[in-house]
Amino acid sequence: MAITHIVLFQFQQGTNTEKIEELSSRFLALKHECLSVATQKPYILSVKGGIDNSPEGAQNGITHGFIVEFETPEDRDYYVDNDPAHQEFKKLAGKIREKAIVVDFASGVFK
């Protein structure tokens, strides 16, 4: 069952654009940097993201969003808890993010 992993960021006040762009590029690069222990091949199906451009005004400080897709819950769990590339990314992100919101779901599963 495929898993969609959504990550939303609010960055610390005063964080410069270059640092945000660098971190965003690093996030997108995880698709190629996160490798399966068993196969040593990338296991992330897709990664996309960008800066908020919603006209609704309901962002509550969130400025950037990313969507990561995994083939299985086990791949997502490894990514979240153990993948060295993702662990390093989280350390970098922690230096400039104010808030992160993460929501995961399997499409069509509501209970």
C-alpha positions in Angstrom: 0.0 0.0 0.0 1.6 3.3 -1.1 2.1 6.0 1.5 2.0 9.8 0.9 4.2 11.8 3.3 3.4 15.5 3.5 5.9 17.9 5.2 5.1 21.6 5.8 7.6 24.1 7.1 7.6 27.5 8.7 11.1 28.9 8.8 12.6 31.0 11.7 12.1 34.7 11.3 15.1 36.2 9.5 16.2 33.0 7.7 17.7 34.2 4.4 16.4 33.0 1.1 19.6 31.2 0.2 19.4 29.0 3.2 15.8 28.1 2.5 16.6 27.3 -1.1 19.6 25.2 -0.1 17.5 23.2 2.4 14.7 22.8 -0.2 17.2 21.5 -2.8 18.5 19.1 -0.1 15.0 17.8 0.5 14.4 17.1 -3.2 17.8 15.4 -3.4 16.7 12.8 -0.8 14.9 10.9 -3.7 18.4 9.9 -4.9 20.3 9.9 -1.6 18.0 7.6 0.4 19.0 4.1 -0.4 17.5 0.7 0.6 19.6 -1.3 2.9 18.8 -4.5 1.0 19.4 -3.2 -2.6 21.5 0.0 -2.1 19.1 1.6 -4.6 16.8 4.6 -4.1 13.4 3.6 -2.6 11.5 6.9 -2.6 9.1 6.9 -5.5 8.8 10.7 -5.9 9.5 14.0 -4.1 8.1 17.4 -5.0 7.8 20.6 -3.2 7.7 24.4 -3.4 6.8 27.7 -1.8 3.2 28.3 -0.8 1.1 30.3 -3.3 -2.4 29.8 -1.9 -4.7 32.8 -2.0 -6.8 31.4 0.9 -4.8 32.9 3.7 -5.1 29.8 5.9 -1.3 28.9 6.0 -0.9 29.7 9.7 2.8 30.7 9.1 3.6 27.7 6.8 5.6 28.8 3.8 6.9 25.6 2.1 5.4 22.2 1.4 6.8 18.9 0.2 5.3 15.6 -0.8 7.2 12.3 -0.6 5.7 9.0 -1.9 6.7 5.6 -0.7 5.8 2.2 -2.1 5.2 0.7 1.4 4.7 1.8 5.0 7.9 -0.1 5.8 9.9 2.2 3.4 8.3 5.2 5.0 9.2 3.9 8.5 12.8 3.3 7.5 13.0 6.8 6.1 11.5 8.4 9.1 13.5 6.5 11.8 16.7 5.2 10.3 17.8 6.4 6.9 21.1 8.2 7.3 20.5 10.8 4.6 17.1 11.7 6.1 18.6 11.9 9.6 21.2 14.3 8.4 18.6 16.4 6.6 16.5 16.6 9.7 19.5 18.0 11.6 20.0 20.7 9.0 16.3 21.5 8.9 16.2 21.8 12.6 18.6 24.7 12.5 16.4 27.0 10.5 12.8 25.7 10.9 10.4 27.3 13.3 7.6 24.7 12.8 7.1 21.5 10.9 3.8 19.7 10.3 3.9 16.1 9.0 0.9 14.1 7.7 1.0 10.7 6.2 -1.8 8.8 4.5 -2.6 5.8 2.3 -4.9 7.1 -0.5 -8.5 6.2 0.0 -8.1 5.0 3.6 -10.3 7.0 6.0 -10.6 4.7 9.0 
